[in-house]
Amino acid sequence: MKKKLSHDVYIGILMIIFSVFMYLKTGDMPKGAATFPKLVLTTFAFFGFLIFLGGMKKTKNFNTKEQNINLFQKNPMSVLLIVVIYVSMINLLGFFTSTSLFIIALMLFFRERRIKTIVLTLLGVDLFIYLLFVVQLNVFLPRGLLF
Amino acid sequence: MDVFTIIFEKILNLHTLLALLMGVVGGMIIGGLPGLSATMGVALLIPLTFGMDPVAGLVMLTAIYTAAVYGGSISAILVHTPGTPASAATALDGYKLTLKGEGMKALGVSTVSSVIGGFFSGLALLVLAPPLSLISLKFNAPEYFLIAIFGLTIIGSLVTESLIKGLAAGVLGLIAGLVGVDILTGYPRYTFGLSVLESGISLIPAMIGLFSLSQALMQAEELGSTNKKQVINELKGRVLPKWKEFKSIIPTIIRSSIIGIFVGILPGAGGDVASWVSLNEAKRFSKKPEKFGTGCIEGIAAPEAANNAVTGGALIPLLTLGIPGSSTTAVLLGGLIIQGLIPGRELFTTYANITYSVIIGFILANILMGVCGLLGARYFAKVTKVSKAILTPIIIVLCVVGSYAIRNNIVDVYLMVVFGVIGYFMRKTGFHPAPVVLALILGPIAENGFRQSIILSRGNMLSYFFSRPICIILMILIVLAVLSPIYMNKFKKANMQQD
């Protein structure tokens, strides 16, 4: 069976590539502005190298538990997708409309089927945010097509 | 008007008292919910403090901090699920008492001990912080650079199992801190042509994303895994311990409070260490050490007094030197900076009115926590049963509205989501978000100190650093901080095995 590489190997490589990319950018900077970034990026690349080495070592001492960490689990990724849709709708639909839709969507996703619970949570959150942020702290939350 | 009148006026007004109550109750709830941490609570509520009077805002944040530690113990005692790592030691004897049907008594002892521990630590903060802040007067550019590096090393070396990953997370935060217009040369660094990035990555949205949104995503992971139905036994009886019982635990409480304050002052060693050490010491001093672990009240009093005493202790290096010893205090540092308050001597001179009011407010928070605890502990226990289906949407909406409210800017919300994703993957791969946040705060301080040191040292930085005594001490401390995880792990293992 082919051994699966520990995710630390990839992380280490990513860190080094990232450091090199950012380091090249310091070429355009004035002298004083570039010193600290260079120092920090060199350190980051060094840690990347250490993590890469550690990952290789872990791969050798094959450990199923360690290898089985699934970085892209279905549930958190679905929640993230719902959040991204929610956030991108705020300017279009307005804060309260999109928030209400988001709460309904997420609660349904979490398998909450009691309509009363959903409605109460929805109203509670909207009212709390309205009173605290809009009335008390004078925050102008985005308005959209509806209100 | 003398200082005392000003301080009392600042605290005893409706606004501050409401903030205090909100902090205490909110902290107890957040602490009681397994999976939600004090750090997350403080990060979520910082945007609220933005529009508040500094005293009210900071009192609320410190109240959340101490009340969350206490709240964590309620669930540790009643359902054997420590809400925070600092409460794990309490679960041993606390849950045994609950099983015996004496849950109320356990809660009472925990409340009284927590209040006394927290109260003493507040007094220690009041007495020790002002003279210690004098040290900061001796700081110059090289010291500021090293103190920032020390703070990052401490957090990096203690929050994760891997020292290298902890330190790497800190450096990643320093890189994020580079984004924006360089103050000295006016050059826009790493803005990639985006004007929104010119003022740098804004701290609060990044913090909320890293701590709160990422935790909400973690919560979604366990969705579908069968939720253990936790049965809370009917809670009966008096909550306040009897005088005789109270008298028997006084020495334990005082000893544990002192341990807690001391451990709190040491950067890096947090509430969990303090509670295990105190439990051990209580056992060593006890005439009947065999009782521990079977449901004895000293086994609750010791860790409880200690973990709350840590909170005041940890505020000492934070306020005087700007060194946060834990992720919660790192976030609190963000709360201070937002109000324009920079840790150091000035907090105790120019801003003395604010600082002392906050410290007195912190002491009051501990007392109020006791009152709320004694009156409502049995109801708080129910909060731990609130389902994720309700909790997660609420947390995410608060993340969104909080990031938006800082500058009334939707871009900050996008930034929060980006950092939430980064935080989630960091947690999954064994990194920790705390060093990133701290580095975002300390990065500019470190860079300024570094650049000024280059100029001051006229090219020979190493000999310049070694010619300054405080620098030498700081460098030794940095080396110790790097080595400390090795000892800390050994110590934790030894303690866990014993219990």
HADDOCK unambig.tbl for C-alpha pairs under 7 A between the chains (distance, minus, plus):
assign (segid A and resid 29 and name CA) (segid B and resid 187 and name CA) 7.00 0.50 0.50
assign (segid A and resid 33 and name CA) (segid B and resid 182 and name CA) 6.54 0.50 0.50
assign (segid A and resid 33 and name CA) (segid B and resid 185 and name CA) 6.60 0.50 0.50
assign (segid A and resid 36 and name CA) (segid B and resid 447 and name CA) 6.39 0.50 0.50
assign (segid A and resid 40 and name CA) (segid B and resid 171 and name CA) 6.60 0.50 0.50
assign (segid A and resid 40 and name CA) (segid B and resid 175 and name CA) 6.86 0.50 0.50
assign (segid A and resid 44 and name CA) (segid B and resid 168 and name CA) 6.27 0.50 0.50
assign (segid A and resid 44 and name CA) (segid B and resid 171 and name CA) 6.10 0.50 0.50
assign (segid A and resid 47 and name CA) (segid B and resid 164 and name CA) 6.52 0.50 0.50
assign (segid A and resid 47 and name CA) (segid B and resid 168 and name CA) 5.96 0.50 0.50
assign (segid A and resid 71 and name CA) (segid B and resid 428 and name CA) 6.71 0.50 0.50
assign (segid A and resid 75 and name CA) (segid B and resid 220 and name CA) 5.88 0.50 0.50
assign (segid A and resid 75 and name CA) (segid B and resid 221 and name CA) 5.81 0.50 0.50
assign (segid A and resid 76 and name CA) (segid B and resid 217 and name CA) 5.15 0.50 0.50
assign (segid A and resid 76 and name CA) (segid B and resid 218 and name CA) 6.79 0.50 0.50
assign (segid A and resid 76 and name CA) (segid B and resid 220 and name CA) 5.22 0.50 0.50
assign (segid A and resid 76 and name CA) (segid B and resid 221 and name CA) 5.67 0.50 0.50
assign (segid A and resid 79 and name CA) (segid B and resid 217 and name CA) 6.92 0.50 0.50
assign (segid A and resid 103 and name CA) (segid B and resid 393 and name CA) 5.63 0.50 0.50
assign (segid A and resid 106 and name CA) (segid B and resid 393 and name CA) 6.37 0.50 0.50
assign (segid A and resid 107 and name CA) (segid B and resid 389 and name CA) 5.28 0.50 0.50
assign (segid A and resid 107 and name CA) (segid B and resid 390 and name CA) 6.75 0.50 0.50
assign (segid A and resid 110 and name CA) (segid B and resid 389 and name CA) 5.14 0.50 0.50
assign (segid A and resid 112 and name CA) (segid B and resid 389 and name CA) 6.24 0.50 0.50
assign (segid A and resid 121 and name CA) (segid B and resid 390 and name CA) 6.92 0.50 0.50
assign (segid A and resid 125 and name CA) (segid B and resid 394 and name CA) 6.87 0.50 0.50
assign (segid A and resid 137 and name CA) (segid B and resid 51 and name CA) 6.21 0.50 0.50
assign (segid A and resid 139 and name CA) (segid B and resid 405 and name CA) 6.02 0.50 0.50
assign (segid A and resid 139 and name CA) (segid B and resid 408 and name CA) 6.84 0.50 0.50
assign (segid A and resid 140 and name CA) (segid B and resid 408 and name CA) 6.73 0.50 0.50
